[in-house]
Amino acid sequence: MRELLGDAAERAMRYLESLDSRPVAPCADAVAALQAFDVPLPERGAGDAATLRLLDEIGSPATMAMAGPRFFGFVIGGTLPVTLAANWLAGAWDQNTGLYRVTPGTAHLEQVALRWLLDLLRLPPECGGAFVTGATVANLCALAAARHAVLAHAGWEVESRGLFGAPPITVIVSAESHPSVMKSLGVLGLGRDRVIKAAVDRQGRILADRLPELRGPVIICTQAGNVNTGNCDPIAEICRRARRAGAWVHVDGAFGLWAAAAPARAGLVAGIDAADSWATDAHKWLNVPYDCGLAFVRDARTLQAAMAITAEYLPTQSEGRNPSDFTPELSRRARGVEVWSALHALGRAGVAELIERTCAQARRFADQLAAAGVEILNDVVLNQVLVAFGDEQQTTRVIDAVQADGICWAGITVWQGRTAMRISVSCWATTDADVDRSVAAIVNAARAAGPAAARA
Ligand SMILES: Cc1ncc(COP(=O)(O)O)c(C=O)c1O
């Protein structure tokens, strides 16, 4: 065992050290070599060492260098070394973190991490919280709590009676809501298409004064951090209107919620603590391993009402918080350990510095690209930069060339009718030099694509 795990650690370190010098996207040969995995189920096992070797020799080259410093494709960070180390240790612990009495160590760490998160993100200290797989499931959990609360207020117990015959709920989403919110609404029986879509401005922010009249059971889904522009809805103003009508306000803050942790950005989400529920990710800007999302709900009882289970064989009586009272899963890994580790290692100041640094790097991208004659489509307020290189065809050609070149990787999007390259800066490992190298690669690709792509 010692030899095998030592070999795995050695291979993992070699892999991470290779990321700076290899192309960000896997090359075609590495992807073709994956066929080595396509063998019939072995009748006799190949053994541990040979299995690990094959995994590394064929698997490692076929990965996208998401853990590296120049992957800007989605709003996802890398993995802080301390959180990878914590992940290894917690993996060895193998704790099924559903019940405090059974796994007190990891359940306790989650409890502490939750308290720290609420403090760091400036959310109400009484919130209940769930450590889930990602912001998609965090949205689902928070909206399940919302569904419970607005229907309970109307005298309907949705968990026992279901939705058939229930008072209708008005659901208002942003015209720019993330698809995971729509998916959550569909799963919860609230309908992807029966929602009211609130109008937004050119940055994707809800126009609060254009919200419809709020009457009866109402859930409003707002957003902190638009996946394209990084901009945030006027959540404080929306909460003021909602409060008067008794409506529930949910915030999808998959990455934008972290603005609250950085004093210079906190203004973007000022007043966000007036909402009722929030979803975010730790595997994005906090740079912990996948999968790690977080749901927070002001009235913890509503989340518990939606999620808790009991059974004769489960020791649910407990002196501490039972994680499974707040999540869809019963059995799950101890993902809060990595959150605790990141927060313990970085501290409040370290998280603020990480957020500030990556926002400054997004600004650096925008300034240098603009200076090279490239069009920037958004107000760069956070870590997102939207770039167009002329029309759809030109922009697509530049993005394809950048991805093939391998210095950096950024993806394609369509923002309010314009095809654009989306650059998201969220990785702890990205340096200013990485930004400069990436800008040079993008500008080269733009110049090669023709004069309309980069005017300078
Ligand atoms: C605003 C927003 N909400 C939700 C999600 C979904 O997050 P996850 O992929 O962690 O489920 C994302 C992902 O980028 C996002 O940006």
The ligand as an ORCA input file, in Angstrom:
! r2SCAN-3c Opt
* xyz 0 1
  C     -24.140     31.540    -12.103
  C     -23.954     30.051    -12.095
  N     -24.871     29.267    -11.507
  C     -24.727     27.941    -11.461
  C     -23.666     27.306    -12.041
  C     -23.577     25.812    -11.978
  O     -22.524     25.429    -11.148
  P     -22.043     23.904    -11.051
  O     -21.436     23.588    -12.378
  O     -21.034     23.922     -9.942
  O     -23.210     23.060    -10.737
  C     -22.678     28.075    -12.672
  C     -21.526     27.435    -13.328
  O     -20.708     28.056    -13.945
  C     -22.823     29.487    -12.683
  O     -21.887     30.272    -13.237
*
